[in-house]
């Protein structure tokens, strides 16, 4: 018989699987960061840095203020424990998971390894391999080749050297050996990855089943679309086959979740047998748009009734909520969204806009104010100021006893 979960119960299960049922540790070091990474299995990377880079924020949401150098050491050293891979788009994953993503690299080679650009630039690709073999890890700016002064390539608008390096990275021939600022250093995979990772082979079907299992652990309760999206697996039949195998072994249990519908019928969903089922949740967190809790917009709407779109590419006059609004979690629900900017010149955390979702609890402003103060300290900022744009801005300013500032676009209620 299929188990039925209430929507609030599903939210708590999902948040607990992501680590939000745990109290934040008094001190945060390598062990706490590694444990949080292990629960998520993946951190999406994004270049926007208006408040903090996206890959740092999921750990802040779960652990509170921490030294980002801990993550940098794990992920951006010459021999990292976590490395950059095309997983849920560009992401950090455990080095141990490298073999599970070989099918993805094979797909990328079929897509980009024999197209017109690749055929025309085989000499350049070999020259790049030779340069990295001779000189070790390099930033694109450190590579001197005629292609750098020639016409720019058409792929992503990068020049041919950058294009070639990115392709070799997607194929797995090249790995990222740290960054300077946000600029990648490229190296041969053999110079970065241990032999155990490079020489382990996992068949495609087995790898997709294992990734589906890990997504189920990380989500707690999920639909097939949720599980596929966690690792951006486009092969739906393979994901469904993995689900069937996990159901047969008893690891996944079929469930229905109140309100989860597909074409007017209850959506098929699965609960991981080890998922915690807390009766209440006392979380409070600022979430990056690329946090696993909200990165799949369909799931965010099902779990939280939260319709979320990033407005970076929306013309300023047409934005509803702000340039880079962050979902705000209080208890077991997303209760609002806040557009933040770290104004380092004046050492201020600017709340550019603040908005409520329906059903925000009475203490939401105080809980969010505490998170904003922690966020300011984490970023080394002395104060928080609040604009007058958004229906939550006055309540937040009051809870913070904060000074007000004018929104740069003149927006206000």
Backbone torsions as a table, in degrees:
resi	resn	phi	psi	omega
1	UNK	NA	135.7	-178.6
2	UNK	-75.4	130.6	176.9
3	UNK	-75.6	143.4	175.6
4	UNK	-111.7	131.3	178.5
5	UNK	-111.5	139.4	169.9
6	UNK	-69.7	155.3	-177.5
7	UNK	-61.4	-42.4	179.2
8	UNK	-64.3	-36.2	178.2
9	UNK	-65.1	-41.9	178.0
10	UNK	-62.4	-39.1	177.5
11	UNK	-60.5	-46.6	-177.9
12	UNK	-65.3	-38.7	176.9
13	UNK	-61.9	-45.7	-179.0
14	UNK	-63.2	-43.0	-179.1
15	UNK	-70.1	-37.6	177.8
16	UNK	-63.9	-39.7	178.9
17	UNK	-61.6	-29.5	179.0
18	UNK	-88.6	1.0	174.5
19	UNK	98.8	6.9	-175.5
20	UNK	-84.8	-6.0	176.0
21	UNK	-84.2	-9.5	-177.3
22	UNK	-90.0	139.2	172.7
23	UNK	-66.5	146.4	178.6
24	UNK	-66.3	138.2	-178.3
25	UNK	-68.2	151.5	179.2
26	UNK	-66.1	-36.3	176.0
27	UNK	-129.7	146.9	-177.5
28	UNK	-122.8	117.9	175.8
29	UNK	-130.2	-161.1	-176.3
30	UNK	-59.2	-40.5	-177.2
31	UNK	-63.3	-43.0	-178.1
32	UNK	-69.7	-40.3	178.3
33	UNK	-64.5	-44.4	-179.4
34	UNK	-62.6	-38.4	179.4
35	UNK	-65.8	-41.7	178.5
36	UNK	-65.8	-40.6	177.0
37	UNK	-62.2	-40.3	-179.4
38	UNK	-63.0	-37.1	178.2
39	UNK	-66.9	-41.1	-177.8
40	UNK	-81.1	-35.1	-179.2
41	UNK	73.0	-9.0	-172.2
42	UNK	-162.0	142.8	172.7
43	UNK	-129.4	120.0	177.4
44	UNK	-74.6	141.5	-179.9
45	UNK	-103.6	136.8	176.4
46	UNK	-144.9	145.3	-172.5
47	UNK	-83.2	-15.7	-177.0
48	UNK	-63.6	131.3	-174.0
49	UNK	-132.6	35.9	-177.5
50	UNK	-68.8	-31.9	173.5
51	UNK	-117.2	-64.5	175.3
52	UNK	-152.2	149.9	179.8
53	UNK	-62.7	143.9	-167.2
54	UNK	-60.9	-35.3	-175.4
55	UNK	-71.7	-15.7	175.8
56	UNK	-83.1	-23.5	-168.0
57	UNK	-75.7	-37.7	178.0
58	UNK	-58.1	-34.8	177.5
59	UNK	-70.1	-38.3	175.8
60	UNK	-62.8	-41.6	-179.1
61	UNK	-61.5	-34.1	-176.0
62	UNK	-94.2	-31.8	-172.5
63	UNK	-110.4	-15.1	-173.0
64	UNK	84.1	-165.7	-177.5
65	UNK	-59.0	129.6	179.4
66	UNK	-145.6	164.2	179.7
67	UNK	-83.3	112.2	-177.8
68	UNK	-64.3	-15.8	176.3
69	UNK	-62.7	-25.3	177.1
70	UNK	-63.5	-46.7	177.5
71	UNK	-66.6	-41.1	179.2
72	UNK	-56.7	-41.6	-179.9
73	UNK	-66.2	-38.2	179.8
74	UNK	-70.9	-32.7	-168.9
75	UNK	-111.1	-25.1	-170.2
76	UNK	-122.3	20.6	175.3
77	UNK	-86.9	175.8	-178.9
78	UNK	-65.8	-34.6	178.0
79	UNK	-122.6	77.8	-171.2
80	UNK	-76.2	153.2	169.9
81	UNK	-83.6	-27.3	174.5
82	UNK	-120.6	144.4	-174.2
83	UNK	-140.8	164.2	179.8
84	UNK	-81.8	133.5	179.6
85	UNK	-151.1	159.7	174.4
86	UNK	-85.4	95.5	-173.9
87	UNK	-119.3	-87.4	165.2
88	UNK	-94.6	81.4	-161.1
89	UNK	51.7	-154.9	-177.9
90	UNK	-67.5	121.1	-170.0
91	UNK	-148.6	164.4	169.1
92	UNK	-97.3	129.9	176.7
93	UNK	-134.6	161.2	177.7
94	UNK	-63.7	140.2	174.8
95	UNK	-55.8	-34.1	180.0
96	UNK	-63.3	-20.5	-178.8
97	UNK	-89.1	-1.5	-179.4
98	UNK	-51.3	-47.6	-178.5
99	UNK	-63.1	-28.5	-178.5
100	UNK	-69.4	-18.6	-177.9
101	UNK	-105.0	13.6	179.0
102	UNK	-63.0	-36.8	178.3
103	UNK	-60.5	-34.2	178.2
104	UNK	-67.4	-43.0	178.4
105	UNK	-65.4	-37.1	176.3
106	UNK	-63.2	-40.6	177.4
107	UNK	-62.3	-41.7	179.9
108	UNK	-65.0	-38.2	178.7
109	UNK	-64.8	-41.0	177.8
110	UNK	-63.5	-34.5	-176.6
111	UNK	-79.6	-43.0	-172.2
112	UNK	-113.8	-3.0	-175.3
113	UNK	-90.1	-10.5	-177.9
114	UNK	-137.1	20.5	177.6
115	UNK	-81.2	-177.4	-174.1
116	UNK	-61.4	-40.2	-179.5
117	UNK	-64.2	-46.4	-178.2
118	UNK	-62.7	-42.8	179.7
119	UNK	-61.6	-37.9	-177.9
120	UNK	-78.2	-15.5	-172.4
121	UNK	-122.3	25.2	177.0
122	UNK	-57.3	-41.1	177.3
123	UNK	-60.8	-38.7	178.3
124	UNK	-65.2	-43.6	-179.8
125	UNK	-61.2	-42.3	178.6
126	UNK	-67.3	-36.6	178.7
127	UNK	-64.1	-38.3	177.8
128	UNK	-65.4	-42.4	176.3
129	UNK	-57.8	-44.8	-178.2
130	UNK	-66.2	-41.0	178.3
131	UNK	-59.6	-46.1	-179.6
132	UNK	-67.7	-35.3	177.7
133	UNK	-66.3	-38.9	-177.1
134	UNK	-79.7	-37.0	-168.9
135	UNK	-111.0	-11.3	-178.8
136	UNK	82.6	-164.5	-175.4
137	UNK	-59.1	136.9	-177.2
138	UNK	-141.1	145.3	166.9
139	UNK	-83.9	153.0	178.9
140	UNK	-54.3	-36.1	-179.0
141	UNK	-65.9	-18.7	-179.5
142	UNK	-89.9	-1.9	-178.3
143	UNK	-100.6	120.6	-177.6
144	UNK	-104.1	114.6	-179.5
145	UNK	-152.7	152.0	-178.7
146	UNK	-55.2	-30.3	-177.7
147	UNK	-62.9	-24.8	-177.9
148	UNK	-71.3	-26.7	-179.1
149	UNK	-100.3	0.3	179.9
150	UNK	-89.8	-165.5	179.9
151	UNK	-66.4	145.1	179.9
152	UNK	-73.8	143.4	179.3
153	UNK	-73.5	170.8	-176.5
154	UNK	-93.1	-16.0	-173.3
155	UNK	-80.0	111.4	-177.3
156	UNK	59.7	10.8	178.3
157	UNK	74.9	8.0	179.0
158	UNK	-85.8	160.7	175.8
159	UNK	-74.9	174.4	-170.7
160	UNK	-65.3	-36.3	179.1
161	UNK	-64.7	-48.3	178.3
162	UNK	-61.6	-42.0	178.1
163	UNK	-58.7	-46.8	-179.7
164	UNK	-63.5	-42.8	178.6
165	UNK	-62.3	-42.9	-179.6
166	UNK	-64.4	-39.2	178.0
167	UNK	-64.8	-45.3	179.2
168	UNK	-62.4	-32.6	175.5
169	UNK	-67.9	-44.6	179.1
170	UNK	-61.9	-32.8	-179.9
171	UNK	-78.6	-16.1	-177.9
172	UNK	91.0	2.6	176.0
173	UNK	-75.3	-29.6	-178.4
174	UNK	-118.0	145.5	175.3
175	UNK	-126.0	165.4	179.8
176	UNK	-92.9	121.1	-178.3
177	UNK	-106.5	58.0	179.3
178	UNK	92.3	177.5	178.9
179	UNK	-137.4	154.3	167.2
180	UNK	-113.2	109.8	-167.3
181	UNK	67.7	-120.8	176.3
182	UNK	-109.8	7.9	-177.9
183	UNK	-87.7	128.0	-177.7
184	UNK	-71.7	149.2	167.8
185	UNK	-111.5	122.7	-176.1
186	UNK	-97.9	143.3	177.3
187	UNK	-147.1	160.4	171.9
188	UNK	-61.1	141.4	-178.9
189	UNK	-57.4	-32.9	-179.7
190	UNK	-66.5	-19.3	178.3
191	UNK	-90.2	-7.2	-176.1
192	UNK	-118.0	-43.4	-174.0
193	UNK	-90.4	143.4	173.3
194	UNK	-67.6	153.6	-179.2
195	UNK	-60.1	-32.4	-178.7
196	UNK	-60.8	-36.3	178.8
197	UNK	-76.5	-39.8	-176.0
198	UNK	-72.1	-30.4	-173.0
199	UNK	-99.2	-2.1	177.9
200	UNK	-84.9	131.7	-179.8
201	UNK	-114.7	129.1	176.9
202	UNK	-122.6	121.0	178.6
203	UNK	-58.1	150.6	-174.0
204	UNK	-53.1	-52.1	-176.8
205	UNK	-61.9	-41.4	179.3
206	UNK	-65.2	-39.9	179.7
207	UNK	-64.7	-43.4	-178.7
208	UNK	-66.9	-37.8	176.0
209	UNK	-63.0	-42.4	-180.0
210	UNK	-67.1	-39.8	177.5
211	UNK	-66.7	-36.2	175.5
212	UNK	-62.5	-42.3	177.8
213	UNK	-60.9	-43.2	-179.0
214	UNK	-68.5	-36.7	175.7
215	UNK	-64.0	-39.8	179.1
216	UNK	-64.3	-39.0	175.9
217	UNK	-64.4	-41.8	-176.7
218	UNK	-73.0	-25.6	-178.3
219	UNK	-99.3	-24.7	-179.4
220	UNK	80.5	-60.1	175.6
221	UNK	-137.4	137.8	-171.0
222	UNK	-164.2	157.0	169.5
223	UNK	-88.5	171.8	176.6
224	UNK	-61.5	-38.3	178.6
225	UNK	-63.8	-39.9	177.0
226	UNK	-59.5	-48.0	-175.6
227	UNK	-65.6	-38.6	178.1
228	UNK	-67.0	-39.4	-175.9
229	UNK	-70.3	-26.9	-176.2
230	UNK	-55.0	-38.6	177.6
231	UNK	-113.2	13.1	-179.2
232	UNK	51.4	50.6	178.7
233	UNK	-89.0	118.2	-177.1
234	UNK	-86.6	-13.0	-177.5
235	UNK	-84.3	82.3	-175.4
236	UNK	-62.6	-41.4	177.3
237	UNK	-56.7	-37.1	179.4
238	UNK	-69.1	-36.7	177.1
239	UNK	-65.9	-44.1	179.4
240	UNK	-63.5	-37.9	176.5
241	UNK	-63.9	-39.2	176.8
242	UNK	-64.3	-40.3	177.6
243	UNK	-61.7	-45.3	179.6
244	UNK	-59.8	-41.3	178.4
245	UNK	-63.6	-41.3	-179.3
246	UNK	-70.9	-31.5	174.1
247	UNK	-67.8	-42.6	-179.1
248	UNK	-61.8	-34.4	179.4
249	UNK	-85.0	-3.5	178.6
250	UNK	84.9	4.9	-178.4
251	UNK	-76.8	-32.8	176.4
252	UNK	-113.0	140.6	-178.7
253	UNK	-119.4	123.6	178.4
254	UNK	-62.0	136.5	178.0
255	UNK	-141.2	162.6	166.0
256	UNK	-117.1	140.3	179.5
257	UNK	-113.2	130.0	179.1
258	UNK	-51.4	124.8	175.9
259	UNK	87.2	-9.9	178.0
260	UNK	-83.7	111.7	-173.8
261	UNK	-125.9	148.6	169.5
262	UNK	-135.2	118.5	-179.4
263	UNK	52.9	39.4	176.1
264	UNK	80.1	4.6	178.6
265	UNK	-118.8	156.2	177.2
266	UNK	-57.9	132.4	179.9
267	UNK	-73.8	141.1	173.5
268	UNK	-72.0	131.3	180.0
269	UNK	-143.0	165.4	-177.0
270	UNK	-137.7	140.5	177.7
271	UNK	-106.5	131.6	175.5
272	UNK	-74.5	137.8	-173.8
273	UNK	-62.6	-24.6	-178.9
274	UNK	-95.1	4.7	-177.1
275	UNK	-66.5	132.0	173.8
276	UNK	-70.4	147.3	-179.4
277	UNK	-127.0	71.0	-176.9
278	UNK	-65.0	147.3	-180.0
279	UNK	-82.4	-20.2	175.0
280	UNK	-149.3	165.9	-177.7
281	UNK	-139.9	131.6	-176.2
282	UNK	-120.4	37.9	-176.8
283	UNK	-78.9	157.7	168.5
284	UNK	-150.1	125.5	-174.1
285	UNK	-161.0	151.2	168.4
286	UNK	-97.9	126.6	-175.2
287	UNK	-107.8	135.8	169.2
288	UNK	-68.7	152.2	174.1
289	UNK	-57.5	-18.0	-177.1
290	UNK	-108.6	23.8	171.7
291	UNK	-76.3	141.0	178.2
292	UNK	-55.4	-23.0	178.7
293	UNK	-64.5	-32.2	-173.5
294	UNK	-129.3	0.1	-171.3
295	UNK	-68.3	-26.8	174.7
296	UNK	-95.6	106.5	-168.6
297	UNK	-62.9	-35.2	178.1
298	UNK	-62.0	-41.4	-179.6
299	UNK	-67.9	-41.7	178.5
300	UNK	-59.3	-36.9	179.4
301	UNK	-71.3	-38.7	178.8
302	UNK	-68.0	-43.1	-176.4
303	UNK	-73.8	-44.8	-168.2
304	UNK	-118.5	1.5	-172.4
305	UNK	53.8	43.3	-172.2
306	UNK	-115.7	108.7	179.6
307	UNK	-90.7	110.3	-167.5
308	UNK	-127.7	127.3	173.0
309	UNK	-137.6	139.9	176.5
310	UNK	-81.7	136.7	-173.4
311	UNK	-108.7	20.9	178.8
312	UNK	-56.1	-42.5	-174.5
313	UNK	-94.4	7.3	176.5
314	UNK	-88.6	131.6	176.9
315	UNK	-53.4	139.5	-172.6
316	UNK	-50.3	-44.5	-178.1
317	UNK	-65.0	-18.9	-176.8
318	UNK	-97.0	-2.0	-178.6
319	UNK	-71.7	137.4	178.1
320	UNK	-90.4	-34.4	-171.0
321	UNK	-126.8	-13.6	179.1
322	UNK	128.5	168.7	-172.9
323	UNK	-59.5	-47.6	-171.5
324	UNK	-145.7	61.7	-173.3
325	UNK	-70.9	139.3	-178.1
326	UNK	-103.4	130.4	172.8
327	UNK	-63.1	143.8	-178.3
328	UNK	-116.6	125.3	-179.7
329	UNK	-102.3	129.0	171.8
330	UNK	-136.6	129.1	-175.8
331	UNK	67.4	-122.6	178.9
332	UNK	-115.5	25.9	-174.9
333	UNK	-142.9	153.7	170.1
334	UNK	-83.1	114.3	-170.6
335	UNK	-107.3	-5.5	-179.4
336	UNK	-176.6	-173.4	177.2
337	UNK	-146.9	141.9	-174.4
338	UNK	-134.1	129.4	176.5
339	UNK	-93.6	114.0	-175.2
340	UNK	-112.0	149.1	172.8
341	UNK	-141.2	130.8	174.6
342	UNK	-87.7	106.5	178.5
343	UNK	-92.2	88.7	-172.1
344	UNK	-72.8	-27.8	179.7
345	UNK	-62.1	-34.7	179.8
346	UNK	-109.6	9.4	178.7
347	UNK	52.9	47.1	-178.6
348	UNK	-128.7	141.3	168.3
349	UNK	-93.4	114.6	-176.0
350	UNK	-94.6	120.4	169.2
351	UNK	-86.7	100.6	-174.2
352	UNK	-77.7	-26.9	172.3
353	UNK	-162.0	157.3	179.9
354	UNK	-148.8	133.2	-172.5
355	UNK	-137.9	144.5	175.0
356	UNK	-93.2	147.4	161.5
357	UNK	-94.0	163.2	179.2
358	UNK	-66.4	143.3	176.5
359	UNK	85.5	13.7	177.3
360	UNK	-63.1	134.2	-177.4
361	UNK	-71.3	162.7	-176.5
362	UNK	-59.4	-30.7	-176.8
363	UNK	-93.9	13.5	-174.5
364	UNK	-60.5	-42.5	-178.0
365	UNK	-61.4	-42.5	-179.9
366	UNK	-66.6	-41.2	179.9
367	UNK	-64.6	-42.2	-179.7
368	UNK	-69.1	-38.0	178.1
369	UNK	-57.8	-42.0	178.0
370	UNK	-61.5	-40.2	178.0
371	UNK	-65.7	-38.5	179.6
372	UNK	-65.8	-39.5	177.0
373	UNK	-64.5	-41.0	177.1
374	UNK	-64.7	-40.8	179.1
375	UNK	-62.5	-41.5	178.9
376	UNK	-62.1	-45.7	179.0
377	UNK	-62.3	-41.5	-179.9
378	UNK	-59.3	-37.5	-179.7
379	UNK	-89.6	4.6	178.3
380	UNK	71.8	30.0	-179.1
381	UNK	-104.7	145.8	-171.0
382	UNK	-86.8	-22.0	-171.7
383	UNK	-153.4	165.2	176.2
384	UNK	-121.2	131.6	173.8
385	UNK	-121.7	155.9	-172.7
386	UNK	-129.9	130.2	175.6
387	UNK	-76.6	-176.4	179.9
388	UNK	-107.7	18.5	-178.4
389	UNK	-101.8	122.9	176.8
390	UNK	115.1	145.9	-174.3
391	UNK	-75.3	-5.4	175.2
392	UNK	-104.9	-1.9	-172.0
393	UNK	-66.7	-41.5	-179.2
394	UNK	-65.8	-42.4	-179.9
395	UNK	-64.2	-40.3	178.8
396	UNK	-67.4	-43.2	178.6
397	UNK	-60.1	-39.7	178.0
398	UNK	-65.6	-43.9	-179.6
399	UNK	-65.3	-30.1	-179.6
400	UNK	-90.5	-13.1	-168.0
401	UNK	50.3	45.9	-170.5
402	UNK	-94.3	152.6	170.6
403	UNK	-71.4	155.0	179.8
404	UNK	-102.4	149.8	174.1
405	UNK	-131.7	159.5	178.4
406	UNK	-82.5	135.5	176.2
407	UNK	-63.9	139.7	-176.9
408	UNK	-59.9	-24.0	176.7
409	UNK	-96.0	7.8	-179.9
410	UNK	74.5	14.8	-177.3
411	UNK	-77.5	141.6	174.7
412	UNK	-161.1	166.3	179.0
413	UNK	-65.5	NA	NA
